[in-house]
């Protein structure tokens, strides 16, 4: 692999023989967002270790700072002086969420119960993403929200009189669930979210860690989560696990390249996030999980991946409930599918159409340019085992697309050029430097 160091927008990659080394992944982005917001709503000082250095999580810290939260950030740790559930001040300007849908949706829930008005905005990409999914439940709770056709900017009127509701999610989304639960902390009575399909539960785990009254029960194949508006959050130090979604790109690369051995310490193995390991194992990858423990309510372990996909039965179609727990990994799974006997089919993933890019279309266009045989569906795709050829591909300003095709470049013949590669910093700062350090 070679890096073009004269520009931040283009990366050139050559085929790799293997990946060898230890990789310390960035802090989990999903958990970092929640740690920052809930620590700000707690009473007292919280130190968060291994806080994600991503642009998205910096957007969350910036919004909290604009709301009067004292934040001290040093290297990979953040100290937050919590203001309590309703101690925030009215911001002097628009709250800029950058490219982060998680920031906007979670902040909307927290702000719905504040005694002032505020407006959340973001970049062009974020302004195209649907926010009606949080507007509806927050409005049912009594919040006053104004938007342009259900998209940002999103103005939240003076709150303070929210009422707890029971709400069934129309789509599987941990962001929508978390938004409602955060609003529920400032609502009268109990707020309950019913999930037809269980999604990642970082918010519930962190609420419990900080002392909130949370109850989660299985519900007809999904889950029902309730939080009491009387809950009080008490400051308590946190350690963020390494991000398994960031690690997925390197796991796939190591699995596809014979002779590889990559070790990743202290990776978060939340049951709602480890589906990527199950899929890779079923695909013939050699994965070892060791040193399992629990930190701050989240399971963590060391993951070792050795190269060379063993022959195994072709994967069946990935669909239904597993998709909610694989949604961030689907772009890199598309690349994996080009290396698998029998290929790979993804369905029930229409949510990918409204991410940072239309990820189904982005993946299909790039893989076709690289010579893959792939069929596009409204809710996914079917990719056949294919010999990939280096060419120029586009990140579409989408961090997960850009990183997925960096890995495609390692298993393709010839040189691959990625346009807009700087978007990787959204979730994995120094991704290309990290990749270069282990490529052999």
Phi, psi and omega in degrees: 000140174234141179257136172274102186271003179272352181210150177267359186258348183231136172232136178248132182233144176245162179303145179248151175276318182195172172240126182227128172143179177257132182241122175266103185288155176294161177300148182300125184292315182300316181290323181298316176305310184293321178300317181294312184292315182289327175294324177293330179276350179277169177255117181116183185262133179238132172258126179249114179269148179060036177296138183300135181271014185288159176298322181300314182289331173295326176297319178297315178298321179297318178296316181296320178299319179293343178265010174096007181279130176278121184231129177241112183250125179225120181051240183256019176241152180225133175249125183240127177266099186296145182254002186085173188294331184229031183263009184282159178250158179296129181289149181279346183212180176299147178269113187270113180269002179060237182256009193262107174293326177298315178302310184296314185289319179288320178296325178301318178296316180294319184285337182300334182258012181267155185271041177204166177264154181204161180227128177261132178226179180194189182283181184301320181295313181295326181291348176265352185273145187288130176246358178301335182293333174262334179298317183299304181294323179295323177295320177297333178278352178109002179285153178250115183233142179231132178215174175258101178058038177074020180228164180294154003290150184241115180261130182246116183288172181306124182259209176113355181224045179286149179239134178298142180227169166251126187226128176264123182294130177286335176224153178288113183206114176293331180292316179294315177305313183294321177304313182293318180296322178295319175297323181298336177296336180247020181253157176284130178082208185254139175248130184234133175247127177255121179256118174298327176230128181296135177245178182305138190248032181299322182296313180298317180297318182287325175301316178296319181301326182266007170098009181285156177272098184235136177231128178235130179225150175294145184213100174047052178089345178245223184208151176236123185238131180235145175227142180269137176292347177276356183300140175245133179262127179249133182305138179203129185300150185228149172233123184272126177295162173294148191278110181294330179291324173292321180294337184302323181297316182285329176298314180296317180299313181296319181296325184278344185251107180304143180089356180285151168209110182238132179245134181232107182280153170052046179276136177293127181240042174308133181306332180277000182239348189271009179302330178301323179292320179296317180295317180296319179297316178294338179275357179102009179285147179264102185237132177242133179243124182219174178053045182287136178205186178229135178230122176055040177084359181243132176288140177224158179198166172268132180247132175240128179242127176250144188283157177104109179280121178285153175296135179207172178295141179303142177296142170283176178297133174271120184201182176059225190300326183294335184296321180301329181265007178233006193302324180282340185266355187298321177301320180283332175294329176299318177295316177304319182302330179290346182254359186259139170299123181091352178067207184204139176238133178243129175227171180061031182241034181300339177303333179295341180291339185239035172270201181303329167225176168285095190292332176296309181296318181299314180295315182298314182298314182291318180294324176297321178297330181272004174096008181282151173266111185217136178249133182263137174240166177300328184243020179163214183196167173231119180244136179266160172301129188214148171277119182271146179236135180299141179198188176268125178235164185245136175284343186055031181056030183240116187302319183286330174290314180301315181289324179299320183276347166294318178292321176303323179296333180285334182255001180268161172278140176080191186266137176246133178246127180252121177272138179073034185291344181296344180296343178303333181297342179303321181235339185221079177303140179065029179302313184291325176293319177298315179299315181299327184291341182245355179286133177238000000 
